[in-house]
Amino acid sequence: MKLKPSIVTYSIFAAALSMLIDPGHVYSMPQDEMQASADDTTSNDTISFHDEDFTELDELVVVERQKLVKSDGATLTYNVSEDPEAASSNTLDILRKVPGVTVDAEDNVKVNGQSSFKVLLNGREDPMVKGDLKTVLKSFPAATIKKIEVISEPGSKYDSEGIGGILNIVTDRSKNLSGFMTQLGAWVNAYQAGGYVNARTRLNKVMLDANVSYNNGKIWPRSQSSERIIESLDGSENHLLTARQKAKNGWDYTGINMNMSWEPDTLNLFTLSANYGYNTWGNNGTEDRDMKRPDMSTMWNIHRDFNTTGKYNGTGVQLSYQHNFRRPDHNIVTSYQYYYTDQNDITNYFLEYLSGEGSEYPFSSDRNNIKRNYHIVQLDYSNRFNNHHLLEAGGKMFLNDNSNLVRPFFGPSEEEAVEADGMVVKMDRMMNVYALYGSYTGSFSKWNVKAGVRYEHTEMGGKYRIGDYPDFTTLLNDIVPNAAVSYNISDASSLRLAYQMRITRPDVSQLNPYVNTLTPGQIQYGNPDLKSEKGHTFTLGYSNYEGKFSGSAKLSYRYVSNSVNDVIFMRDGIMNSTYANIGESHMAMLELSGDWNITSALRWSLYVSGNYQHLQADSELLKAKNHGWQTNINTNLNYSVAQKWRLSAYGGLWTPWIDLQSSGTTTGYYYGLGAGRSWLKDDALTVQLSAGNMFPTHGHNSFRQEDESVRRIYTGRYSQWNVGLSVTFKFGGLQATVKKTAANIEKEETTSSESRGGNK
């Protein structure tokens, strides 16, 4: 029997063709065409259907699954909600998959190869991520996250500090949820054990979320050893100081985080979050110190035992309110945050042996207490006048005051030690930042432009309550511009040219003129005349995130004319260490990022960066030059096997870093393997095994700094191998319905295809 193509056949073909031409487009079959197709099927030369043989559809919709990774050149987005492993993973596990983010075998996180970056929660600073970042991310269930953004070009809306950029974790607030869900997690590995409980529920118009976590690294203390050398090159009597240490250290962490949101109507949203963190740590070890003359004869030698204990308490609260003005991207958001911390450190030294010149108390102790108060007030306004013009403006006030109390103790024993007269120091420190910003974004056919400026006024200083030292105050005024233009080659690929300025403020400790003489053979002090370090970056980038293989390429040049450098020199036989704005640096960098969906079950990602740096200083304090190449490679492979098995492998390597007077490295690689399986309905139970850096079992790091009058060398050895087991279990359920104002409440969710009426 001859078959005649029906209108349904043509319509399905047209829908499929439309998907190939424009993946963001939704094809709908009109009702009258559906009816005509049904009538046409009764022809004699076609297959005949009866009413009971088919169900009439109102419309045919073809939906594309959202990609895991996308980028516009300035912000790379990893869609956690589209990752099938997110339901049973923590945030640290997911970060290993994000291009441009590095998580090594010790769970240290870097962004774009830099350890200097900011972590935000829903675009805001949050007390939750101010504690032990590794533990917080390990305890944060990925199932509560919508996406993770790596913002390489933050623009004027965000704070101006941070070389590596911003890591923004966006939680899933775009849905109305009803019901109750609890997720339990526990893990144990070669150096820690811990767990968490996360619960979410919705009561009428109120959404509640709570997370309690605990991590113990004292069960199996990690061993480490180090050697520090300070060598005088000017012929002074104090020629060579050597210090060797061996120690074992451990820590634990307890964290509680609660979040609440209330949406009284479709135009208003209130949120409240509270956080508490408690951290303790300690180590025990031995130390040998000796000083040699130029002829290498021993001037003095000491051997002493030491122990360090510390504890940290931090609590915070955040309130925010958002109002939408009935138009997409037209809203105002205001927030207030308060955070308080109290930290205590005690280091005790017990003299076991002393020979030669010099003297040392049988017992000495350094006892420090630091209290900090943070207040943050922020206001942001956004107005998209039409599809082509977006204006953003706002302001921020950051108030930070803290007190630091240092109390040395000396005596014949720990019980008989007394506080040292004239050596107690108490200082009140403050850093207040007042910022205003404005930015404009324009879209013109395939072209997009963005420009903005941020002004930040900073007050930094210290006042001594105890101790005869001068008070100091520093005022900084920084104007930070940015601009970019991009051309959209297609919906998923673009070419971008950008200029970005970033600053690095000096720390209050770098400004403090207080002279620290506690370390034999050296003194340390700050410089109250320091200014903000300003970095200018020019970038040309291409990104393409369509098809099975996607990625980006970025070529950039960064120039800094007043970098803050750590300076060392010998004076009167004593090594001096201080800081100064005397550096000039030039850096050219090439970054490549790739994401390859080899099959539906196998995915591979790669990040490679290489840069060349030239640094120099020409001042009375320091004349120096340095240059060199650096590389950084990170890769991740994920494979989903039948019967809910998941396998993963990750690794990376890098070359030593350089600075004006120094260079250094840690073990230049890391690697790891993981395997996991889920059971029960909705993958409620998941078990994961992991192993990393098994051979060799120990890693090394080193540091070298040299001046014409002094050389400083550090080498360290630490245990790096790790094997682990983790278990997660969830029960209960949340039913989700899309909010009517979701696009307005989270403007960053709106894409160009959505504004045309498409769907994700």
Number of C-alpha atoms within 10 A of each C-alpha: 6 8 9 13 10 14 17 19 12 12 19 17 12 14 20 15 13 16 17 11 10 13 20 24 21 19 20 14 17 12 14 10 14 19 15 13 17 17 10 16 19 13 10 10 11 15 12 12 11 8 7 6 7 9 7 10 10 13 12 17 12 14 15 13 10 13 15 17 23 23 22 21 25 20 17 21 20 24 20 27 20 15 16 11 20 20 22 26 22 22 22 22 18 20 19 23 25 27 27 28 19 27 23 21 21 15 16 12 20 17 23 23 22 15 15 16 20 19 18 19 16 18 16 16 16 20 25 26 17 16 21 16 16 16 22 25 19 23 27 22 26 25 20 20 21 19 22 24 22 25 22 21 24 20 27 27 21 17 20 25 20 18 21 21 25 25 22 20 21 21 17 15 18 19 14 20 22 19 13 17 17 18 21 21 25 19 19 18 18 17 20 20 20 21 21 22 21 21 18 23 20 20 12 12 14 17 19 19 19 18 21 20 23 21 23 22 21 19 13 16 20 18 18 19 18 18 18 18 17 22 23 26 18 17 12 17 16 20 23 24 22 17 18 18 18 19 19 18 19 20 20 21 21 21 24 19 22 19 17 18 20 18 17 12 9 15 16 16 17 18 18 18 21 21 24 21 24 20 20 20 18 19 20 18 18 18 21 17 19 18 24 18 17 16 8 10 11 15 18 17 19 19 18 19 19 20 18 18 18 18 18 19 18 22 20 22 20 22 17 18 18 19 18 19 13 12 14 22 24 20 23 19 18 18 19 17 22 19 22 18 19 17 18 17 18 17 18 20 23 21 18 14 13 18 13 12 10 10 10 13 15 18 22 23 22 17 19 18 18 18 18 18 17 18 17 18 18 18 18 19 18 20 18 18 13 12 13 12 14 18 18 21 20 20 19 22 18 16 18 20 17 18 19 18 18 16 19 22 20 20 17 14 15 16 8 10 17 16 16 13 9 11 14 16 18 19 20 19 22 19 20 18 17 16 21 20 23 21 21 18 18 18 17 11 9 12 15 16 18 18 19 21 19 23 19 19 15 19 16 22 22 24 18 19 15 15 14 12 15 11 17 18 17 16 14 14 14 19 16 22 21 22 21 21 18 22 19 18 14 12 15 17 20 21 20 21 20 21 20 23 25 27 21 17 19 20 14 21 15 21 24 23 20 19 14 12 11 11 8 11 16 19 16 18 18 21 19 22 17 23 22 20 20 21 20 18 19 18 21 19 21 22 26 23 23 16 11 12 15 20 22 24 18 19 18 18 17 18 19 20 18 19 24 22 19 19 19 25 22 20 14 10 19 18 22 18 17 19 20 23 20 22 24 19 21 17 18 18 18 18 20 20 20 21 26 17 16 12 11 9 12 16 19 20 23 22 24 22 21 18 17 15 19 18 21 20 22 12 12 7 11 20 15 15 16 16 16 15 16 16 18 20 21 27 24 22 19 19 18 20 12 9 9 12 16 19 18 19 19 24 22 21 16 20 17 18 16 21 21 25 22 18 17 17 16 17 17 14 17 20 19 20 17 18 18 20 20 21 14 9 8 11 16 16 19 22 19 20 18 18 19 22 22 15 10 9 12 15 19 17 16 18 18 18 20 20 18 14 17 22 21 19 18 18 18 18 18 18 18 23 20 18 17 17 18 19 20 24 20 20 15 13 15 16 12 12 11 12 15 13 18 17 19 23 25 16 14 11 12 16 14 11 16 14 12 11 10 15 16 15
